């Protein structure tokens, strides 16, 4: 997402803020596991598609 110009910021808990396409979204970053759940991946994929990016 950084390669698309996203700004990332640490949020409280295990959350990360993403500012991209003039919008701000907050996603959960699992801890201690590096795996992201299917729902979060689907949400990010749909957000990218809605803004003309095919992941």
Backbone as a printed PyTorch tensor [residue, N CA C, xyz], in Angstrom:
tensor([[[  0.8160,  -1.1810,   0.0000],
         [  0.0000,   0.0000,   0.0000],
         [  0.8680,   1.2560,   0.0000]],

        [[  2.0210,   1.1640,   0.6210],
         [  2.9350,   2.3050,   0.6290],
         [  3.3300,   2.6710,  -0.7990]],

        [[  3.4920,   1.6700,  -1.6610],
         [  3.8650,   1.9480,  -3.0540],
         [  2.7630,   2.7010,  -3.8060]],

        [[  1.5420,   2.6680,  -3.2790],
         [  0.4300,   3.4190,  -3.8690],
         [  0.3250,   4.8210,  -3.2800]],

        [[  1.1920,   5.1300,  -2.3030],
         [  1.1750,   6.4490,  -1.6750],
         [  0.4920,   6.4780,  -0.3250]],

        [[  0.2190,   5.3280,   0.2510],
         [ -0.4590,   5.2660,   1.5440],
         [  0.4430,   5.7700,   2.6600]],

        [[ -0.1730,   6.4270,   3.6330],
         [  0.5080,   6.8210,   4.8600],
         [  0.0180,   5.8810,   5.9490]],

        [[  0.9390,   5.2560,   6.6640],
         [  0.5980,   4.3150,   7.7230],
         [  0.8840,   4.9420,   9.0760]],

        [[  0.0250,   4.6610,  10.0570],
         [  0.2520,   5.1610,  11.4100],
         [ -0.1630,   4.1030,  12.4200]],

        [[  0.6020,   4.0150,  13.4880],
         [  0.2790,   3.0870,  14.5680],
         [ -0.9040,   3.6480,  15.3390]],

        [[ -1.8570,   2.8010,  15.6490],
         [ -3.0250,   3.1960,  16.4290],
         [ -2.9810,   2.4490,  17.7480]],

        [[ -3.9770,   2.6240,  18.5710],
         [ -3.9720,   1.9330,  19.8530],
         [ -4.1900,   0.4400,  19.6700]],

        [[ -3.6590,  -0.3220,  20.5900],
         [ -3.7900,  -1.7730,  20.5060],
         [ -3.0250,  -2.3170,  19.3210]],

        [[ -3.6390,  -3.2330,  18.6160],
         [ -2.9930,  -3.8750,  17.4590],
         [ -3.5130,  -3.3030,  16.1520]],

        [[ -3.8810,  -2.0390,  16.1680],
         [ -4.4650,  -1.4350,  14.9700],
         [ -3.4440,  -0.5910,  14.2170]],

        [[ -3.6800,  -0.4950,  12.9240],
         [ -2.8390,   0.3580,  12.0790],
         [ -3.7600,   1.2340,  11.2270]],

        [[ -3.4460,   2.5180,  11.1640],
         [ -4.2200,   3.4460,  10.3580],
         [ -3.6080,   3.5590,   8.9730]],

        [[ -4.4610,   3.5950,   7.9620],
         [ -4.0010,   3.7180,   6.5800],
         [ -4.7360,   4.8950,   5.9470]],

        [[ -3.9770,   5.8470,   5.4290],
         [ -4.5700,   6.9810,   4.7090],
         [ -4.1950,   6.8250,   3.2450]],

        [[ -5.2280,   6.6640,   2.4070],
         [ -5.0350,   6.4330,   0.9810],
         [ -6.3100,   6.8300,   0.2530]],

        [[ -6.1930,   7.3430,  -0.9430],
         [ -7.3470,   7.7730,  -1.7560],
         [ -8.1540,   8.8650,  -1.0500]],

        [[ -7.5050,   9.6550,  -0.1950],
         [ -8.2100,  10.7010,   0.5430],
         [ -9.0900,  10.1590,   1.6450]],

        [[ -8.9400,   8.9010,   1.9790],
         [ -9.7280,   8.2490,   3.0290],
         [ -8.7930,   7.7030,   4.0940]],

        [[ -9.3350,   7.5290,   5.2910],
         [ -8.5750,   6.9230,   6.3690],
         [ -9.3190,   5.6660,   6.8250]],

        [[ -8.5950,   4.5580,   6.8700],
         [ -9.1610,   3.2840,   7.3220],
         [ -8.2930,   2.7470,   8.4500]],

        [[ -8.9070,   1.9850,   9.3430],
         [ -8.1700,   1.3640,  10.4360],
         [ -8.3500,  -0.1370,  10.3300]],

        [[ -7.2280,  -0.8490,  10.3640],
         [ -7.2420,  -2.3030,  10.2600],
         [ -6.5620,  -2.9110,  11.4750]],

        [[ -6.9550,  -4.1170,  11.7920],
         [ -6.3640,  -4.8430,  12.9150],
         [ -5.1270,  -5.5840,  12.4460]],

        [[ -4.0430,  -5.4460,  13.1980],
         [ -2.8210,  -6.1880,  12.9150],
         [ -2.6870,  -7.2460,  14.0110]],

        [[ -2.8300,  -8.5070,  13.6600],
         [ -2.7820,  -9.5670,  14.6680],
         [ -1.4560,  -9.5800,  15.4210]],

        [[ -1.5400,  -9.9160,  16.6850],
         [ -0.3350, -10.0070,  17.5080],
         [ -0.4650, -11.2140,  18.4160]],

        [[  0.4820, -12.0540,  18.5610],
         [  1.8130, -12.0010,  17.9740],
         [  1.8900, -12.6420,  16.5970]],

        [[  0.8200, -13.2490,  16.1180],
         [  0.8290, -13.9140,  14.8130],
         [  0.8790, -12.8860,  13.6810]],

        [[  1.6680, -13.1260,  12.6480],
         [  1.7240, -12.1930,  11.5170],
         [  0.6050, -12.4180,  10.5000]],

        [[ -0.2900, -13.3750,  10.7550],
         [ -1.3500, -13.7160,   9.8040],
         [ -2.5530, -12.7970,   9.9710]],

        [[ -3.0740, -12.3120,   8.8590],
         [ -4.2700, -11.4770,   8.8510],
         [ -5.4620, -12.3470,   8.4920]],

        [[ -6.6090, -12.0920,   9.1290],
         [ -7.7670, -12.9420,   8.8530],
         [ -8.3920, -12.6210,   7.4970]],

        [[ -9.1970, -13.5650,   7.0040],
         [ -9.8180, -13.4500,   5.6780],
         [-10.6750, -12.1980,   5.5320]],

        [[-11.3880, -11.8480,   6.5920],
         [-12.2660, -10.6830,   6.5320],
         [-11.5050,  -9.3950,   6.2740]],

        [[-10.3650,  -9.2310,   6.9270],
         [ -9.5480,  -8.0270,   6.7320],
         [ -8.9810,  -7.9840,   5.3190]],

        [[ -8.5340,  -9.1230,   4.8200],
         [ -7.9860,  -9.1830,   3.4650],
         [ -9.0660,  -8.8270,   2.4480]],

        [[-10.2690,  -9.3520,   2.6360],
         [-11.3860,  -9.0510,   1.7390],
         [-11.7200,  -7.5640,   1.7780]],

        [[-11.7260,  -6.9850,   2.9690],
         [-12.0280,  -5.5650,   3.1210],
         [-11.0050,  -4.6930,   2.3970]],

        [[ -9.7320,  -5.0170,   2.5500],
         [ -8.6720,  -4.2570,   1.8790],
         [ -8.7760,  -4.4240,   0.3680]],

        [[ -8.9970,  -5.6520,  -0.0810],
         [ -9.1260,  -5.9230,  -1.5190],
         [-10.2830,  -5.1280,  -2.1180]],

        [[-11.4340,  -5.1130,  -1.4440],
         [-12.5920,  -4.3660,  -1.9450],
         [-12.3190,  -2.8660,  -1.9760]],

        [[-11.6210,  -2.3580,  -0.9710],
         [-11.2740,  -0.9350,  -0.9190],
         [-10.3870,  -0.5720,  -2.1070]],

        [[ -9.4060,  -1.4050,  -2.3960],
         [ -8.5320,  -1.1560,  -3.5430],
         [ -9.3220,  -1.2080,  -4.8530]],

        [[-10.1730,  -2.2290,  -5.0160],
         [-10.9740,  -2.3580,  -6.2430],
         [-11.9020,  -1.1660,  -6.4320]],

        [[-12.5220,  -0.7000,  -5.3360],
         [-13.4250,   0.4530,  -5.4090],
         [-12.7100,   1.7140,  -5.8880]],

        [[-11.3850,   1.7180,  -5.7600],
         [-10.5920,   2.8740,  -6.1670],
         [ -9.7540,   2.5960,  -7.4080]],

        [[-10.1580,   1.5760,  -8.1800],
         [ -9.5450,   1.3140,  -9.4760],
         [ -8.2480,   0.5370,  -9.4560]],

        [[ -7.9080,  -0.0740,  -8.3200],
         [ -6.6810,  -0.8620,  -8.2110],
         [ -7.0630,  -2.3340,  -8.1890]],

        [[ -6.5170,  -3.1060,  -9.1100],
         [ -6.7580,  -4.5500,  -9.1290],
         [ -5.5980,  -5.2440,  -8.4280]],

        [[ -5.8400,  -5.7630,  -7.2240],
         [ -4.7580,  -6.4310,  -6.4860],
         [ -4.3410,  -7.7400,  -7.1330]]])
